[in-house]
Each structure stands twice: as structure tokens, then as C-alpha cells.
Amino acid sequence: MSKNKKTIKHIILLQIFISMLFMGVCIASEFGEYYHKGKNSRDQNEKIRFFTKAIKMWTEENGNFNKSDTYILRGNAHSNKNNHDQAIKDYTKAIELNPKDADIYNNRGFTYGEIKNYDQSIKDFNKAIEINPKKPRTYLNRGNIYYFKHNYDQAIEDYTNAIELNPEYEDAYNNRGNVYKQLSNYNKAIKDYNKAIKLNTEYDVGYYSRAKVMVLMDNYEQALRDISKALYINPEEEKYLHARQVIIPVLERTIGIETLRRLEQRIKDKHRKETNKTRRDKIILSSYDKERLKYIAVMDFRPLNVSKGDSAFVSDFFRQDLVTSNSIKVIEKNNMDKILEEQGFQQTGCTDTECAVEMGKILNVKSMVIGSFGKLLDLYQITIRIVSVESGNILYADDANCKSSDDVRSIVSKLANRLINKMK
């Protein structure tokens, strides 16, 4: 073979190699493009479509972790759409790629619970706890499954473990109280419900749970007080409305209609006084607490008798007012969502203190803002609580209300300004 022919052959081989290398770079780049499109989208169907394309474009250069993460995120999207079987398949694939991630087992165990495959659910929670025995939420989730299986002793043990890991965990107290109720140990149940409510005075689930025990104890007047409080916090919850419909006729027969009306008026007056007292009794911040409030993230406020979109707007207004103060560092919402998606964290249903703490650790902030925006009759109400990520304690609480939707923006600013002034 002549020298020229050898040179031409080498040039051709080099071009083929460069083309293959370029093609590999393009495919790897396309994986990242679809992966990030999936993370940035808020539409679950779009997420599924983009993550599916990302998986098809994945190459070894992208790494097993990224592939596992993509399956987790697509599984979360399927779970949010109640496509439980498909979610389980994605979580299973993610586990094959990353078998040491406790959160994937937790996600799959929760999903198995949704389709009532309790035995497999417990196996996954067991594995998650084996990998990471320090997560209170996993014990809570496994305790819930034991409760559904009527294995009450094991359920109590799991809820107690969750409480030991996080003494501020209102859901664990409430759920343990539910077990005691099933065992007819009403005094222990009420003690747990009282603790849950003390930890979070806006915990409507706790008032509802305590109301049910009061009915079993024939204390219908206290049951009415509790169910009225639950409805005051969350007026659209159908099971609370149904419970009230059960309680009212009994009281009409036992204490009379006129006495019942006076009781209901006293309950309404008490709710108004409690709201005003909460507004007056602001938590005094120590210098240590003030330091922890300088680095925060704001969760979307819980909607109560308003649309989720309206509540999200109110949350954004509050973030904006804090950012413009220049005294508090706030994680931007899109960045916050991206970080949580990357970690496979499901935000759906995340409204309690323990969940806020877990989210805060992922976001690497010192405090989390949780709150609610709701409407009762002609009154708009906004509440905020700031939770220490380190301790789980409530550092600050405040609320405000107005009668017109036109004034909502101004009361958001008032809440933000009151917090900023506390920092001075």
C-alpha cells in the first residue's frame, strides 16, 4: 500500500472516530436537556414524557446515578397521577441502579401501601430503615401500614420511634392516638391528641381525631368544640362536615336547640379571641433565632377554601417581600423545586413540621416557612410559622386577616414587615 493510500485511510478512520465521539457528546447532551426539561416542568404528563426521552438518550457517560435519579423523578410523576403500578416499576429500576438509597425504598413502600400491598410495603420500609435508621417519616409510614393491618403493638412502637427521633412530630402523636382509640384506651389517645394540638394549634386533623374520641365517650359538647375548630381551620373538608352532622342532632336532643345555639356562639367567640391573641402574642426572638432566620426557604402555603393557584401567589408575594428587605436570604422558588426534584423529594402533601425539617435539610437552609391561606365566610386569613431545621422547634408565628381580596396583598406585606422588624 502506498504512503498516500495509508494517509487517506488514517484520515477516514480519524473522521469516523471524531463523528462517533461527536455523536456520543450529542446524545449525552440530549439526555441532560430532556432531564432538565422534566425537572423544570410543573405538568406531570410533560414530566413523564421528558424523563422518558432522557432515559432513552442516557449513555454510560451520564452515570448510573443520573439514570437512577431520572427513574425516581418519573416514578414520582406517575405517583402524583395515581399511576401506582408504573411508579413501582420506575422505583424498582432506580433501586437496581442505586440499591443503597433509603429514599427510593421509602417511596416504593409508600406506593405499595397505596395499592394495599401491605406486606411488600413493610419489606421496603424495613430496607429503608436498615439503610438509614434516623428518618422519622419512614417509621411513621411503616407504622401506618401496621395500623392498616391491625398490628397495633407494632404500630405504636413505630410511632414512638418517630417521636423519639423528632419530639415535635404532630402526625406521629396523632397516629399513635388513633391506635390507642382503636384499643379503647381513650385517655392515652386524648393525651396524644392534646400533644399534637399543642405542637400545632392549627392542626385540624388533631381536633378531628379528638372529636371522634369525645363522641365515643359521649362527650358531645367537647366533640362539637373540636369539630368546629377543625372546620374553622379547614372549612371544606367533607369528613369534618359529616362529623358535625352526626354531632348536632344528638345535642339538639340532649341539651335543646336554644342551649345548642348559645354553645355554638360561645365557640365562635372563642375562635375570634384565639385568633386575636395569636396576633398579639408574637414570639420574642433570641439573637440565636434571628441568626437562623437569615437563611430560609418558603414552602407554598396550604390552600384552605381557596384555589391552589391563589395560595401559590400569596406564597410568592411573601417570598418577594422578604427578598426585597435585603435582611433575609431566601431560596428562589425555581431553584428550590429543582433541588428537591434532584433528590427525588415528593412535595405533594408536605405540610407538617417534620416534612418541613426534612425539606430544609435537603435545601441546606436554617429555617423553613410553612403557612396557610384560606377563606372563611367573608374573611381571608393568612398564617405563617417558621420552623428551625436543626431542632424542629417553632421559631416564630404570626397571622393576619382581611375582608376583601383587594387587601390580601397588603396583609402579606404586613406579615413580612413584622418578621423583618423582629430581625432588627
Secondary structure, 3 states (H helix, E strand, C coil): CCHHHHHHHHHHHHHHHHHHHHHHHHHHHHHHHHHHHHHHCCCHHHHHHHHHHHHHHCCHHHCHHHHHHHHHHHHHHHHHCCCHHHHHHHHHHHHHHCCCCHHHHHHHHHHHHHCCCHHHHHHHHHHHHHHCCCCHHHHHHHHHHHHHCCCHHHHHHHHHHHHHHCCCCHHHHHHHHHHHHHCCCHHHHHHHHHHHHHHCCCCHHHHHHHHHHHHHCCCHHHHHHHHHHHHHHCCCCHHHHHHHHHHHHHHHHHCCHHHHHHHHHHHHHHHHHHHHHHHHCCCCCCHHHHHHCCEEEECCCEEECCCHHHHHHHHHHHHHHHHHHCCCEECCHHHHHHHHHHCCCCCCCCCCHHHHHHHHHHHCCCEEEEEEEEEECCEEEEEEEEEECCCCCEEEEEEEEECCHHHHHHHHHHHHHHHHHHCC
